[in-house]
Amino acid sequence: MTSYGPGLLDLIPDADVLEGDPTGGDGVAWLLELAAIGLSRRFRVAVHERVAEFTYDDGRVGWRWLPGDEAAPILAAGTCFGDADRDWPAAMDHDLFVPNCTAPEAGNVEAPGSPVDGWYYTPIEPVVSRMREVLAEIDRGDYDYAADDAAELLDQLEFCRTHDLMIAVV
Protein backbone atom coordinates (compact mmCIF):
# COMPACT_ATOMS: atom_id res chain seq x y z
CA MET A 1 0.00 0.00 0.00
CA THR A 2 1.35 3.42 -0.93
CA SER A 3 0.35 6.63 0.85
CA TYR A 4 0.76 9.95 -0.89
CA GLY A 5 0.04 13.60 -0.25
CA PRO A 6 1.47 16.98 0.67
CA GLY A 7 1.97 16.23 4.38
CA LEU A 8 5.73 15.94 4.45
CA LEU A 9 5.87 15.90 8.23
CA ASP A 10 3.15 13.25 8.43
CA LEU A 11 4.24 11.00 5.56
CA ILE A 12 8.03 10.91 5.47
CA PRO A 13 9.50 8.14 7.64
CA ASP A 14 11.70 9.45 10.44
CA ALA A 15 10.20 12.93 10.13
CA ASP A 16 8.25 12.46 13.35
CA VAL A 17 9.49 15.82 14.55
CA LEU A 18 6.04 17.02 15.57
CA GLU A 19 5.69 14.46 18.34
CA GLY A 20 5.29 16.35 21.61
CA ASP A 21 5.85 19.78 20.03
CA PRO A 22 2.54 21.65 19.82
CA THR A 23 4.27 24.81 18.55
CA GLY A 24 5.62 23.16 15.41
CA GLY A 25 9.10 24.53 16.12
CA ASP A 26 10.84 21.19 15.61
CA GLY A 27 8.92 20.67 12.38
CA VAL A 28 9.93 24.08 11.11
CA ALA A 29 13.58 23.37 11.99
CA TRP A 30 13.45 20.08 10.07
CA LEU A 31 11.76 21.75 7.08
CA LEU A 32 14.42 24.49 7.08
CA GLU A 33 17.00 21.71 6.69
CA LEU A 34 14.95 20.31 3.80
CA ALA A 35 14.72 23.78 2.22
CA ALA A 36 18.51 24.17 2.53
CA ILE A 37 18.96 21.18 0.20
CA GLY A 38 17.84 23.63 -2.48
CA LEU A 39 15.42 21.46 -4.46
CA SER A 40 12.67 24.09 -4.48
CA ARG A 41 12.68 27.87 -4.72
CA ARG A 42 9.43 27.88 -2.69
CA PHE A 43 7.31 25.23 -1.04
CA ARG A 44 4.65 25.14 1.65
CA VAL A 45 3.83 22.58 4.33
CA ALA A 46 1.06 22.21 6.92
CA VAL A 47 2.53 22.28 10.42
CA HIS A 48 -0.21 21.46 12.92
CA GLU A 49 -3.00 23.96 12.21
CA ARG A 50 -0.80 26.44 10.34
CA VAL A 51 1.03 26.50 7.02
CA ALA A 52 4.68 27.44 6.70
CA GLU A 53 6.27 28.67 3.49
CA PHE A 54 9.95 27.99 2.81
CA THR A 55 12.10 29.73 0.24
CA TYR A 56 15.51 29.05 -1.22
CA ASP A 57 17.42 31.68 -3.18
CA ASP A 58 21.07 31.30 -4.07
CA GLY A 59 21.90 29.47 -0.84
CA ARG A 60 19.71 31.64 1.40
CA VAL A 61 16.80 29.95 3.16
CA GLY A 62 13.81 31.80 4.55
CA TRP A 63 10.42 30.97 5.94
CA ARG A 64 7.18 32.52 7.18
CA TRP A 65 3.77 31.49 8.47
CA LEU A 66 1.07 32.02 5.85
CA PRO A 67 -1.87 34.23 6.80
CA GLY A 68 -5.16 32.43 7.37
CA ASP A 69 -6.69 33.15 3.96
CA GLU A 70 -3.65 31.73 2.12
CA ALA A 71 -3.39 28.75 4.47
CA ALA A 72 -7.09 27.80 4.44
CA PRO A 73 -7.22 25.77 1.19
CA ILE A 74 -4.02 23.93 2.08
CA LEU A 75 -5.29 23.02 5.54
CA ALA A 76 -8.66 21.97 4.08
CA ALA A 77 -6.94 19.58 1.66
CA GLY A 78 -5.32 17.65 4.49
CA THR A 79 -1.92 16.04 4.59
CA CYS A 80 -2.65 12.70 2.92
CA PHE A 81 -4.54 12.24 -0.33
CA GLY A 82 -4.96 8.55 0.37
CA ASP A 83 -3.53 5.13 -0.20
CA ALA A 84 -2.85 3.96 -3.69
CA ASP A 85 -3.12 0.21 -3.95
CA ARG A 86 -3.45 0.37 -7.72
CA ASP A 87 -0.82 0.54 -10.41
CA TRP A 88 0.29 4.11 -10.99
CA PRO A 89 0.82 5.61 -14.40
CA ALA A 90 4.57 5.73 -15.08
CA ALA A 91 4.47 9.52 -14.67
CA MET A 92 3.85 8.95 -10.96
CA ASP A 93 6.95 6.77 -10.40
CA HIS A 94 8.74 9.21 -8.10
CA ASP A 95 9.13 9.58 -4.34
CA LEU A 96 8.90 13.36 -4.19
CA PHE A 97 7.15 15.83 -6.51
CA VAL A 98 8.72 19.26 -6.18
CA PRO A 99 7.05 22.60 -7.02
CA ASN A 100 9.29 25.46 -8.16
CA CYS A 101 12.04 22.90 -8.60
CA THR A 102 15.58 24.18 -9.04
CA ALA A 103 16.59 21.09 -11.04
CA PRO A 104 15.61 20.92 -14.72
CA GLU A 105 14.73 17.23 -14.54
CA ALA A 106 14.23 14.29 -12.20
CA GLY A 107 17.09 12.96 -10.08
CA ASN A 108 18.08 11.58 -6.71
CA VAL A 109 18.19 13.72 -3.58
CA GLU A 110 21.74 13.95 -2.27
CA ALA A 111 21.43 14.95 1.39
CA PRO A 112 23.31 12.61 3.74
CA GLY A 113 21.53 12.34 7.07
CA SER A 114 18.19 13.55 5.70
CA PRO A 115 15.17 11.22 5.64
CA VAL A 116 14.83 12.08 1.93
CA ASP A 117 18.43 11.21 1.02
CA GLY A 118 18.39 8.98 -2.04
CA TRP A 119 14.74 9.67 -2.84
CA TYR A 120 13.88 10.00 -6.51
CA TYR A 121 12.37 13.45 -7.11
CA THR A 122 10.90 15.23 -10.08
CA PRO A 123 9.74 18.75 -10.82
CA ILE A 124 5.94 18.70 -10.55
CA GLU A 125 5.25 20.66 -13.77
CA PRO A 126 6.23 17.93 -16.28
CA VAL A 127 4.21 15.37 -14.32
CA VAL A 128 1.12 17.58 -14.56
CA SER A 129 1.67 17.82 -18.33
CA ARG A 130 2.18 14.07 -18.65
CA MET A 131 -0.97 13.31 -16.64
CA ARG A 132 -2.94 15.55 -19.01
CA GLU A 133 -1.56 13.46 -21.88
CA VAL A 134 -2.48 10.25 -20.02
CA LEU A 135 -6.08 11.45 -19.71
CA ALA A 136 -6.21 12.17 -23.45
CA GLU A 137 -4.73 8.74 -24.19
CA ILE A 138 -7.32 7.10 -21.94
CA ASP A 139 -10.10 8.96 -23.79
CA ARG A 140 -8.75 7.66 -27.11
CA GLY A 141 -8.44 4.12 -25.72
CA ASP A 142 -4.66 4.21 -26.04
CA TYR A 143 -3.88 3.90 -22.31
CA ASP A 144 -5.22 1.26 -19.93
CA TYR A 145 -5.97 3.09 -16.69
CA ALA A 146 -9.14 4.24 -14.95
CA ALA A 147 -10.07 7.71 -16.20
CA ASP A 148 -11.54 8.73 -12.83
CA ASP A 149 -8.32 7.75 -11.02
CA ALA A 150 -6.18 9.63 -13.54
CA ALA A 151 -8.40 12.72 -13.28
CA GLU A 152 -8.17 12.59 -9.47
CA LEU A 153 -4.37 12.34 -9.61
CA LEU A 154 -4.24 15.25 -12.04
CA ASP A 155 -6.48 17.39 -9.81
CA GLN A 156 -4.25 16.64 -6.82
CA LEU A 157 -1.07 17.42 -8.75
CA GLU A 158 -2.53 20.70 -10.02
CA PHE A 159 -3.66 21.66 -6.52
CA CYS A 160 -0.17 21.04 -5.18
CA ARG A 161 1.46 22.95 -8.03
CA THR A 162 -0.91 25.89 -7.53
CA HIS A 163 -0.28 26.00 -3.77
CA ASP A 164 3.46 25.17 -3.91
CA LEU A 165 3.09 21.86 -2.07
CA MET A 166 5.53 18.98 -2.39
CA ILE A 167 3.97 15.54 -2.68
CA ALA A 168 5.63 12.63 -0.91
CA VAL A 169 4.89 9.06 -1.97
CA VAL A 170 5.72 6.57 0.77
Secondary structure, 3 states (H helix, E strand, C coil): CEEEECCHHHHCCCCCCCCCCCCCHHHHHHHHHHHHCCCECEEEEEECCEEEEEEEECCEEEEEECCHHHHHHHHHHCCCCEEECCCCCHHHCCCEEECCECCCCCEECCCCCCCCCCCEEEEHHHHHHHHHHHHHHHHHCCCCCCHHHHHHHHHHHHHHHHCCECEEEC
